[in-house]
């Protein structure tokens, strides 16, 4: 088996894949190449990466023919990152590090079609598999997860923080006055209904659960005394202006 000769740039990239590649196969290939380039015995390398020595021979053959392109093929989603030059890789990472706005693409979040379009129009590069684009996104520090929800009717956080600060300033004198009581209030409703979840049971059979379709609910309002920290909950027949006013009168009385 011919020892792979690595340039400084190839060694740097292999170390990068060894540390960050999302595919185990890419990691093992990178580890094997790095070890073999240091004249570690092939039998030891094969045992370390949990592969047969014959597999290492195939990896070395591919390496001498394709260099970095051989590292990212096959089960790794046929990603040939060797298409990109070092300068292009830096540009891709820089672009993917920010949401695609007007300067790049008219959208808030990256996805495969947007990345495909950008690579195609910018570098004339296209990949056959979506996992190739997933790899680039992960290498740029992105992850695939659900965004947090934010109510459109809710003010932005800076406005909320500013208003809270103003309220605290307004309450300084009332809280210091022994003859003044300050309360914070909020309403809540507890609903009760039957919810059916998935369960494990025998295949090709039906399981029927008897449930009560009638729903029940109870509304409450809670008053939090800002001086003592004591909370006073009151039942409400319903949540509307009349019942809230009645609860406030009960509190005052």
Secondary structure, DSSP 8 states (H G I E B T S, - for coil): -------HHHHHHHHHHHHH-SSHHHHHHHHHHHHHHTT--HHHHHHHTT--HHHHHHHHHHHHHHTHHHHT-GGGTS--GGGS-HHHHHHHHHHHTS---TTT-SSSS--HHHHHHHHHHHH----SSHHHHHHHHHHTT----------TTS--HHHHHHHHHHHHHHHHHHHH-TT---EEEEEEEEEE----------TT-----------EEEEEEEEEETTT--EEEEEESSSSHHHHHHHHHHHH-
